[in-house]
Amino acid sequence: MVDGQYGQLPVTARTARVSAAAEIVRLAVRQIEGDLTDDIEAGELAHVLREFHCETAPREGIFGALRQLLTTAAHVAEPLEPDDEAETSCALHEAAVYIGDRTGTCLEAAAGGLGWQSTRSS
């Protein structure tokens, strides 16, 4: 997070750990992006896409992990919201569903276009 992006937020041990972990994730994503720009064949790219979304075990993929993270944040936000408005938790739940369902479907379609056969029965 960029300092000042959301105003002055207190830095705690927890927020420092989360910031460090988020930076590690950003570095890992840049590494994957770099690997994608090298010569890559269709089968390799399909394998990479399976790392992003594992259809048979959705929580195993990167997007499944992000979905779980957002779902956890939504559950944590619920008791913190004033007047039971649930605006924050609903937005987080919606983001989790979008990442899990919509992104997964798009990745399956992309991998299928590369010759990766879906394990879903039609």
Backbone bond lengths (Angstrom), bond angles and torsions (degrees), N, CA, C in turn:
res aa  C-N    CA-C-N  psi(-1)  N-CA   C-N-CA  omega(-1)  CA-C   N-CA-C  phi
1 M - - - 1.451 - - 1.511 108.85 -
2 V 1.307 116.80 136.80 1.444 122.25 178.32 1.515 108.55 -77.67
3 D 1.348 116.19 133.41 1.464 119.60 177.93 1.513 109.94 -56.86
4 G 1.307 115.98 134.79 1.444 121.52 178.31 1.515 114.49 84.75
5 Q 1.320 118.16 -5.93 1.464 121.07 -178.18 1.519 110.67 -59.89
6 Y 1.311 117.96 -38.61 1.464 121.83 -179.31 1.522 110.59 -119.95
7 G 1.316 117.37 29.16 1.450 120.58 -176.79 1.516 109.35 85.08
8 Q 1.302 115.76 -172.22 1.453 121.00 -179.34 1.521 109.79 -80.91
9 L 1.317 115.86 110.86 1.452 121.09 177.81 1.521 108.17 -106.32
10 P 1.318 117.07 141.14 1.462 118.42 178.36 1.524 110.61 -68.72
11 V 1.331 115.59 139.32 1.455 120.41 177.14 1.522 107.35 -94.51
12 T 1.314 114.74 118.90 1.458 120.92 177.75 1.525 107.65 -116.96
13 A 1.295 116.78 173.06 1.462 120.01 176.96 1.530 109.64 -59.83
14 R 1.319 116.69 -39.38 1.470 120.60 179.78 1.527 111.06 -64.36
15 T 1.335 117.32 -48.67 1.459 119.01 -178.37 1.527 111.08 -66.56
16 A 1.316 117.45 -32.48 1.464 120.58 176.42 1.535 110.41 -65.62
17 R 1.336 117.22 -42.41 1.465 120.94 177.80 1.524 110.96 -63.77
18 V 1.326 116.13 -43.44 1.471 119.92 -179.99 1.529 110.03 -64.34
19 S 1.328 117.00 -42.01 1.465 120.14 178.31 1.522 111.06 -61.81
20 A 1.322 117.28 -41.96 1.460 120.95 178.59 1.527 110.97 -65.41
21 A 1.326 116.92 -42.52 1.469 120.56 179.04 1.524 110.31 -65.53
22 A 1.330 117.52 -40.75 1.465 120.84 178.83 1.531 110.47 -63.28
23 E 1.316 117.59 -37.16 1.461 120.46 177.58 1.524 110.49 -65.94
24 I 1.318 117.55 -38.63 1.468 121.04 176.32 1.527 110.12 -61.57
25 V 1.326 116.62 -42.23 1.465 120.81 178.26 1.523 109.95 -62.63
26 R 1.336 117.53 -44.80 1.464 120.24 179.18 1.532 110.93 -60.50
27 L 1.332 116.90 -41.66 1.460 120.73 177.92 1.531 111.07 -63.56
28 A 1.328 116.32 -41.35 1.465 120.18 178.67 1.527 110.82 -63.80
29 V 1.315 116.85 -40.82 1.465 120.50 178.79 1.530 110.06 -63.54
30 R 1.329 117.24 -41.64 1.467 119.85 177.00 1.527 110.91 -62.61
31 Q 1.333 117.16 -37.57 1.465 120.60 177.63 1.529 110.39 -63.21
32 I 1.320 116.51 -45.25 1.471 120.45 178.50 1.522 109.70 -62.40
33 E 1.312 116.41 -43.38 1.468 120.12 179.08 1.528 110.47 -59.88
34 G 1.316 117.08 -42.40 1.460 120.61 177.03 1.510 111.94 -61.75
35 D 1.338 116.72 -41.77 1.462 120.30 177.73 1.526 111.46 -63.88
36 L 1.311 117.61 -32.56 1.463 120.98 179.52 1.526 112.03 -71.42
37 T 1.328 117.33 -26.55 1.463 119.35 -177.45 1.520 112.08 -82.28
38 D 1.338 117.66 -14.72 1.459 120.80 173.97 1.528 108.43 -72.88
39 D 1.330 116.47 168.63 1.464 119.34 175.34 1.522 109.47 -55.00
40 I 1.311 116.54 125.01 1.462 120.78 -179.10 1.522 108.54 -140.33
41 E 1.291 116.03 139.56 1.461 121.33 178.84 1.524 109.91 -95.61
42 A 1.313 116.13 165.43 1.466 122.33 -176.29 1.530 111.95 -56.68
43 G 1.322 117.42 -45.20 1.460 120.32 -179.20 1.521 112.55 -63.22
44 E 1.334 115.44 -38.84 1.462 119.56 177.60 1.528 110.87 -65.84
45 L 1.330 116.09 -43.95 1.462 119.89 179.53 1.527 110.25 -63.12
46 A 1.319 117.71 -40.90 1.465 120.36 176.94 1.520 110.35 -60.51
47 H 1.330 117.27 -39.79 1.467 121.06 177.72 1.535 110.44 -62.65
48 V 1.321 116.77 -43.15 1.464 120.68 177.96 1.528 110.05 -60.31
49 L 1.332 116.73 -43.61 1.463 120.27 180.00 1.523 111.15 -62.86
50 R 1.337 116.97 -33.43 1.474 119.80 176.23 1.525 110.85 -65.53
51 E 1.328 117.31 -29.70 1.473 120.11 175.53 1.524 110.57 -67.94
52 F 1.314 116.71 -32.10 1.463 120.97 177.98 1.521 110.95 -72.09
53 H 1.330 115.46 -41.03 1.466 120.38 -178.07 1.518 108.56 -145.35
54 C 1.302 115.97 113.89 1.461 121.77 178.14 1.525 107.09 -98.59
55 E 1.326 116.10 106.86 1.465 120.06 -173.82 1.532 112.61 -59.84
56 T 1.325 117.53 -39.72 1.463 120.20 -176.62 1.520 112.66 -76.04
57 A 1.324 117.36 -22.38 1.471 122.03 177.69 1.527 107.65 -143.19
58 P 1.346 117.28 77.10 1.459 121.25 -172.17 1.529 115.15 -53.72
59 R 1.311 118.21 -31.81 1.467 119.95 -179.60 1.520 112.27 -71.23
60 E 1.331 116.66 -14.18 1.458 120.76 -178.91 1.525 112.51 -78.26
61 G 1.309 118.18 -24.62 1.460 121.20 -178.30 1.522 111.63 -81.93
62 I 1.316 114.94 169.26 1.467 120.79 179.53 1.525 110.70 -60.11
63 F 1.331 116.45 -45.42 1.459 118.96 -178.27 1.526 111.89 -69.62
64 G 1.312 117.57 -30.29 1.464 120.50 174.27 1.523 111.15 -64.58
65 A 1.327 115.90 -39.81 1.461 120.07 177.59 1.529 110.71 -66.01
66 L 1.325 116.33 -40.39 1.470 119.54 176.97 1.520 111.37 -65.28
67 R 1.334 115.94 -38.85 1.467 119.69 177.64 1.531 110.02 -60.67
68 Q 1.332 116.77 -45.82 1.456 120.70 179.63 1.526 110.91 -62.75
69 L 1.324 117.02 -39.21 1.467 121.20 178.41 1.527 111.10 -61.87
70 L 1.329 116.65 -45.27 1.468 120.23 179.15 1.525 111.81 -67.47
71 T 1.314 117.29 -36.94 1.466 120.91 177.27 1.517 110.45 -63.96
72 T 1.317 116.83 -42.30 1.467 120.52 177.12 1.523 110.34 -62.25
73 A 1.334 116.80 -44.46 1.475 120.21 178.20 1.529 110.97 -61.00
74 A 1.327 117.17 -37.63 1.464 120.80 178.97 1.527 110.77 -64.17
75 H 1.320 116.66 -43.12 1.465 119.91 179.45 1.531 111.41 -66.25
76 V 1.316 116.07 -36.34 1.470 120.16 177.83 1.522 110.16 -68.40
77 A 1.330 117.51 -36.12 1.466 121.72 -177.48 1.519 113.08 -71.22
78 E 1.328 117.55 -29.49 1.464 120.77 -174.11 1.527 113.75 -51.76
79 P 1.331 119.78 -52.62 1.470 117.99 -179.02 1.527 113.81 -75.39
80 L 1.319 118.07 -10.19 1.460 121.51 -178.74 1.518 112.99 -89.40
81 E 1.324 117.09 -13.95 1.457 120.60 -175.43 1.524 111.12 -77.97
82 P 1.336 115.63 135.86 1.470 119.09 179.98 1.525 111.87 -72.08
83 D 1.303 115.97 144.34 1.473 123.34 171.55 1.530 114.06 56.50
84 D 1.303 117.78 28.66 1.469 121.76 176.86 1.531 113.10 52.60
85 E 1.329 117.41 32.94 1.464 120.29 -179.68 1.515 112.61 -71.94
86 A 1.314 117.78 -31.86 1.467 124.62 177.74 1.523 113.59 60.19
87 E 1.314 117.39 20.32 1.466 120.56 -179.66 1.528 111.12 -63.28
88 T 1.311 117.30 -45.90 1.462 121.15 -178.38 1.516 111.14 -68.11
89 S 1.318 117.14 -50.21 1.463 119.37 -176.82 1.525 111.41 -64.84
90 C 1.317 117.83 -37.28 1.475 120.26 177.84 1.523 110.66 -63.63
91 A 1.328 116.89 -42.61 1.459 120.25 179.00 1.525 110.63 -63.23
92 L 1.324 117.11 -40.11 1.465 120.92 178.97 1.527 111.31 -67.68
93 H 1.330 116.95 -42.53 1.471 120.06 176.68 1.531 110.67 -61.41
94 E 1.327 116.57 -41.69 1.460 120.69 179.62 1.525 110.38 -63.87
95 A 1.329 117.26 -42.93 1.465 120.62 177.97 1.528 110.71 -62.20
96 A 1.324 116.87 -39.76 1.467 121.18 179.31 1.525 110.89 -63.10
97 V 1.316 116.47 -44.18 1.465 120.50 179.79 1.522 109.84 -64.92
98 Y 1.321 116.60 -43.36 1.462 120.06 -179.33 1.522 110.24 -60.80
99 I 1.325 117.04 -47.79 1.466 120.33 179.75 1.522 110.22 -61.78
100 G 1.314 116.81 -44.58 1.458 119.30 -176.36 1.504 114.12 -70.90
101 D 1.316 116.36 -50.43 1.465 120.02 -173.04 1.524 112.65 -85.73
102 R 1.292 116.65 -56.91 1.466 120.21 -174.23 1.526 110.97 -67.11
103 T 1.324 117.05 -47.56 1.458 119.74 -179.37 1.518 110.52 -63.69
104 G 1.336 116.83 -41.43 1.457 119.91 178.22 1.512 112.57 -59.42
105 T 1.320 116.70 -43.24 1.458 121.30 179.02 1.523 110.67 -62.70
106 C 1.322 116.69 -42.98 1.465 120.31 179.54 1.528 111.19 -65.03
107 L 1.325 117.15 -41.20 1.466 120.19 179.33 1.523 111.47 -66.93
108 E 1.328 117.08 -38.25 1.470 120.28 176.14 1.518 110.20 -61.25
109 A 1.335 116.87 -42.84 1.465 120.76 179.41 1.523 110.50 -64.13
110 A 1.322 116.91 -42.88 1.463 120.66 179.85 1.522 110.94 -63.87
111 A 1.324 116.91 -46.56 1.464 120.44 179.80 1.523 110.64 -65.08
112 G 1.325 116.57 -36.67 1.466 120.51 177.29 1.518 111.51 -61.94
113 G 1.326 116.19 -36.28 1.451 120.70 177.15 1.511 112.65 -66.23
114 L 1.324 116.27 -19.05 1.469 121.44 178.21 1.518 112.02 -95.83
115 G 1.327 116.44 4.38 1.457 119.85 178.19 1.500 114.30 98.83
116 W 1.339 118.73 1.14 1.469 121.45 176.58 1.512 107.46 -79.17
117 Q 1.310 117.31 118.31 1.455 121.57 -178.61 1.509 110.39 -82.44
118 S 1.310 116.66 128.05 1.450 123.13 177.42 1.529 110.08 -64.76
119 T 1.336 115.17 146.70 1.457 119.09 176.28 1.525 111.19 -91.14
120 R 1.308 116.93 -3.08 1.464 121.12 179.74 1.527 108.68 -73.36
121 S 1.308 116.11 136.01 1.466 119.54 176.93 1.518 108.77 -86.41
122 S 1.310 116.31 138.68 1.467 120.41 -177.06 1.493 111.40 -90.90
